[in-house]
Amino acid sequence: MRFAKQIAIVASVFLWTSIPVEAQDFSGLSSGNWAGIQNLHVNAANVVDHRYKVDVNLFSVHMNVMNDYLGMRKEPVLNPGLFSEYNYNDFDSLYLVRDTIGNKQLLTSTRLQLPSFMFQITPKDGIGISTNYRVMANIGSISEDIAQLVNNSMRNSFSASSLGSFSENIAGYLFQGALNNNYTVDFDNSFANTLAASWMDIGLHYGRVAIDQKQHFLKAGVAFKFLLGVNAGYGYMDGAYAQFNADSSQLSALRGRLMYGESNNAISSGGYNPFNFTGFGLGLDLGVVYEWRPKYAKYQYNMDGKTGLWRRDKEKYTLRVGLGLNDLGSIRFRHSDSSVSYRYTVDVQNIPVSDFDGVSNLDEFLAELETKQGVLRELAPETFTVGLPTTFTATIDWQIVDRVFLNVTPVISLTNNGYGNFNLHNMSSVTGVIRYESPWFGAYLPVSWNPL
């Protein structure tokens, strides 16, 4: 039935966005003392008193995907040939598993570490310049009934030959799935939020040793970031209530709040350029690190009339504790010049299904709804501001024996992406790493936990 697919796409607006897209980047490596530039993502103070005179990074990449909705059985991991042996629908039924119970979340993040460097200008001062290209998407707070609707639609309507843009693809899942299978739509007080953005940050780093009293050592650092936004997109639904039976001739009820929008340079608009900066902002990282050095004397030496010099190739501490605030800041974008962004408040009842004959997309459906009483449409503001995924990070590092360490790093997300908040967020987590490291070799075994 044609009308069912219109309800399905409204219910799925949380997945509408213009960007196809662990909490700690470079997990494992970043816990060590020889990680260089990658250490700055954990604590800004690591720009000083590190193991290098100069550290230069040409290129590195970190990618992370977390969700509590879709999983895969072990067979394709052990036998990768299965990926090409089956078409998607057969592979789905045999090897993919979905958990639609409870609210769902999907978080993805990618960091491209571009040419960056840091060096010590004095024994107590360090500076650095970093460049990062970052892409992040949060699809979260998806209520159970919406997740089940998406699950049914994706299982029954996916076609690899019909893949288009990200937003068109998701719309296809739900429109076609509801149409072919005559789903009944029945949910109350449902919600879903999605936000995605890509940007470049250019960081200026400075750190200084504040206390160096043999057993006790303290350093602090700061990073000022210039943020160049590439693009962003969002979709939010809140308080949604809908009742529609596939055998009925009318929509019994539909109400709730809905907003969606995108910036200039969106992928869906064509002509996307990953280095066309359409948004601007400022960011900040702060960090302090304390080291307890009860065996400090074995790491000091005298040379050329100077006494008490520190060995740079050795870790002097038995216990190190760091505290860091990362990704403070935001980016302001303009809404797209090529498409209009709206915010809707809907409260309608008993609408004949025949009113929506010929409607084939979200804009047409909402335009038809606007002709009914009980629909309020507001033009979105000219700009919107996307908050960075601010985190508080603590690091506890114990040197068990020479060159063998145990590290525990809890990361607490300080932002959330509720209705209209426009805040990117990481998942809070705890990572434990046991490692062996030397100037020429390192081995790391990380284990992470997060609420997903």
N, C-alpha and C positions, 0 to 999 in steps of 0.2 A: 504494500500500500504506500502511495507516494508520500502521504503526510507523515508517516512514521519516520521517514528518513530526515525530515526537517527537525523533528523533536530530537532525534539522535545527534544532529550536528550542533544544536544549541547546547545539549548536555555535554558535548565534547569540546567546547570552546577553550577549555583549559589546555588543550594540546595545540591550539592555534598559535603559531609563532613564525617568524620569518627566518629563523636560524636553525639549520639542521645540526644539530650538534652531534673514602680516605680523606680525608681532610688535610693530610700533610703531603705536599709535593715532594717528589724524590725520596719517598719513605725508605728508611734503612740507610741509604747513603748520607742523607742530610743529618743523621744522628752523629756522624763521625767528625773527627778533627781535621781530616784531610779532604773534606768535601768542597772546600773553597767557596766559590760563588754560591753553590747550592745551599750552603749554610745560612745565607742571608734570608732565605725564605722562612726560616725558623725563628731567628733572632737577629735583630739589626746590630747588636753588639759584636757579632762575630766578624765584623769587618776589621777588627783590631786584635792583636795578639793571636793571630792564626799561624799556621805552620809554614806559610809561604812568604817570601819577600814580595813576590808579584804573582797573582793568579789571573789568567786570561781564559775566558770561556768563549769559544767560537759558536757552538751550537749544541743544544741539548733539548730533549723533549720529555714531558711527563703527561700521561693521559690516565684518566680515572673515570670509571662508570660504576655507579651504585644504584641498586633498586631493590625493592621488596615485592615485586610483582612477577617478573619473568625469570625463570631459571632454566638450566639445560642439564640433561642427564650426562653421565660420565662417558658414555660410548663415543660420541663425536670427538671428545678431547683425546681419547686414546686412539681413535681411528679417524683422522681428519678427512679421509676420503669420503666419509659419509656426507660431508657438506655438499659435495657435487653430485652424489649418487641419487639424491631425491629432489623433487621440486619442493617449493616452500611448504605447501599444505601437507604433504606427506611427512616432511621433516618435522613440521610443527606437531603433528599428532603423535609421532614416534618418540621425539627427543626433547621437546620443549614442555615445561610445566609452568603453570600459572597459579598464583595464590591471590584470590580475589577477596579474601576475608580481611576485614579491617581497612583502615585508610592506607593509601599507597603513596610512595614517593619515588622519584627518579632524579638523580643528580649526575651530571656529567661535567667534567672540567678538563681542559687541555692547556698546558703552559709550554710555549716555545721560548726557551732561554736563548736569546740572540746575543751577538757579540757584547761581552761585558768584561770588566776587569776590576781588581782591587789590589792595593798595595799599601805597605806601611811606610809612612813618610818620616816617622821617628819611632823609637821603641815603644812609645806610649800613644801614638796616633795612627789611625788608618783611614783611608778614603777609598771610594769605589764609585763606579758608574755601571748601572745595570739596565738592560733593555729586555722586556718580556712582551710577547704577544699571547694574549689569553682569550679563551673562549669558554663560556660557562652557561649551563642551562639548568634551571630548577623546575621540575614538574612535581608539585607536592600538594599535600593535604587533599588528595583525591578521595572522596568518600567511597565507601564500599559499593554502593549501588551504581555509581558512575563507573567504577572500575569493572564491575560485572558487565555493564553495557558495552564498554570498550572491548572487553575480552570476547564476548559473543560476536561482535561485529568484525574484529580482526580475524577470528578463527574462520569465519564464513565468507569473507569478502576480499581477502588479500589476493592480488594478482601482480606478479613481478613485472609483467609486460605493461602494466598501466602506471608504473611509478612516475610521478611528476615531481613538483616541488614538495617540500616537507608538509606545508599546510594543505595542499591539494591531496596529498597521499592520505593524511589522517582523515580529511573530509570524506575521501572515497571509502575508507574502512566503514565509517559509521552510516553514511548515506546508503551505500549499497547493501551493507549488512542488514540494516533495519528494513530496507525495501524488500530484499529477497526472503527474509525470514519472518516478516510481520511481527516484530517484537512488540510486546506490551511494555510501555514506559510507565513506571510507577515509583517515584522517589519523593522524599520529604526532607527539607532542610539540608540539601546536599550542597557540596562546595568543591571547588577545584581551582588551583592557582598555577600559572606557568609564567616564567620570566627567563629570558635568555639575552645574553649580550656578548659582544666581542670587543676587545680594546687592547691598546698598547700602553704599557707604562714605562717611563724612563725615570730611573731612580738615581738620586744623588745621595751617597752614603758617607757617614762620618761616625767614627767611634774613638773612644779614648779610655785609657786605663785610669780609673779614679783612685783605686787603693792598691798598693803593692807592698804589703807588710809581711813578707816571707810566708807565714802560714795562711794568711788571708789575702785574697786577691779579688778585686771587683772591677768590671769594665761596663761601659754603657755605650749605646749607639742609637742613631736616628737615621731614617731614610725619608727624604722628601721626594714625592713622586709626581710627575706630570702625566696626566691621564688623557689619552687620545682615543675617544670612542669611535669604533668602526660602525656598529649598528646595534640595535636592540629591538626586541619585540615582547609583547605580553598579552595574556588573556586571563581574566578572572571571572569566576562565577561564585555567587554567595547566596545562601538562603533559598536555593532552588527547590521548587515544588512542582511536580507535574504528574498528571494522570491521563493516560491515553491507552485504550484497549484497541488492539489491532482489528477487532471485529466491529468496532464502533464507528459511527459516522461523524463523531465530533470529539474535539479535545475538551475533556471535562474541566481541566484547570491547568494553568501555567503561571507561575509567579517567581520572582527572584530578581537579583541584580546581576548585571553583565557588563563587562568592559573589555575592550580589546584595542590594540594599536601597535604601530611599528614606527621606527625612525626612518629617515632617509637612508639610502644605500642598502635597503633590505634585499635579500636574495630574491624574494618573490617579485620584486619590481623589475628584474632584469638589469643588466648593466652593473651588477655588483662588483665592487673593487675592494679587496681586503686591505688596501692601504689608502682608502678614501676616508678621512677622519671627519665624522659628522657630529661628534660630541666632545666636550672638554671638561676637565675637572682636576682636582688635586687630591693626593693621597699621602698617607703618613704611616711609617712603621716605627715602633719604639721597642727597645730591649735592654735588659741588664743581665749580667752573668756573674755569679759568685763561685769562686773555687776555694776549696779547703785543701791546703798543701802541707800536711804534717811532715812529709819527707822532703821538704824543699831543698835541704842542703845537698842532697845527692844530684840535684839538677843544676847546681851553680858551679861556675869555674872562674878562674882569674886569667887574664891575658893582657899583655902590653901595658902593665901597670894599672889595669882596671880590675876591680874585684866585684864579686857577686853577679857576674854575667849569667843569664839564663840560657840553657840549651834549647834551641828552637826545634830540634827534631824529637823532643820528648814531651809527653804530657806530665805536668808536675803535680796534678791534683789526684787526690783519692776520691773526692766527691765534688761534682759540679752541679749547680742548680741555676737554671735560666728562666726568666719570665719575659714574655714578649706580647705586644699588641701589634697585630698585622692587618693590613688592608683597611685602615681607617680612611674614609673618603667616599666620594661619589662622582658621577659623571652626568652632566646635563645633556639631553638629546632634544632635538626638535622632532615633532611628529612629521610623518612623511608628507611631502608636497604632492605626491601622486595618488594618495588614498586618504580618505577621511576616517578619523577615529572617533567613535561614539561611546557613550555610557548610557545604559538602558536600565530602567526600573519597570518591571512587567508584573501585571496582576490582571489576568483575563480568565474568563470562564465560558464554557459551552460554545466553542467556536466550531462551525461546520468544517469538516475535513476538506470539502470541495473548494473552500476559499483558497487553498494552497495548491490547487492543480497547476502544473506548469512551473512551479517554483523549484529551482535546482541547486541553489547555493545559499550560504548563510546570509549574505547581504539581501537577496531577494526575499528570504523568509522574514527577516527583521523588517524590511520595507512593508511587507504585507501586514505584519503585526502592528505597525504604526498606524494603520487605518482603523484599528480597533480601539475602543475605549479601554483605559487602564494601562496604556503604554506611554511612558515618559522617556523621551530621547534628549540627551544633552551632548553638545559638541565637546570633545575632550580639549583640555588646555593646549596651547601652542607647544609647550615643552613638557617633558617629564624627566625626572631625575632618578637614576639607577644607583642604589647604594652598593658599595663593594662588600664582599663576603668577609666582614670583620671577624677575627678570631682572637682568643686569648690562648697562648701556648705556654705550657710549663715543661721544662726538660730537667730530668734527674739522671745524671750519668755517674756510674760507679766504676772505677778502675779496679777490677778484681785482682788481677796480677798484671805484670808489665805487658802492655799492648792488648789486653783482653778486657772488654768493657760490657757492662749491662746498662742499657738505656731504657727509660720509661718516659713517654711523652704524651700527656693528656692534652687534647685540643678541644676548646669549648667555643662553639659558635655563638656569636653575640648578636646575630641578626636573624630575622625571620621574614618570610614572604607571605604575609597575610593579605587579605583583600585590599588591593590598592597600595600596598607598602612599597613596591618596586625595590625590594632589597634582595640581592643575591645572597645565598648563604651556603656555607659548607656544613657537612655533617660532623657533629661532635664525635670524638673518637679517643681511644687510648691505644698507643702503639708501643710494644715492647721489642727491643732489638738487642741481640747478643752479637758482638762483633769482635773481629781481630783486625787490627790495622797497623800498618807500618808505612814509611815513606813511599814504598814501591808496590805494596800489595795490601788489599783489604778484602775481607769476607764478612757479609752481613746477613743475618737471619731475622727478618722482621715478622712480627705477628700482630695483627690489628683487630680491634673490636669497635663496632659502632652500633647504634640502635637498630639499624636496618638488618 
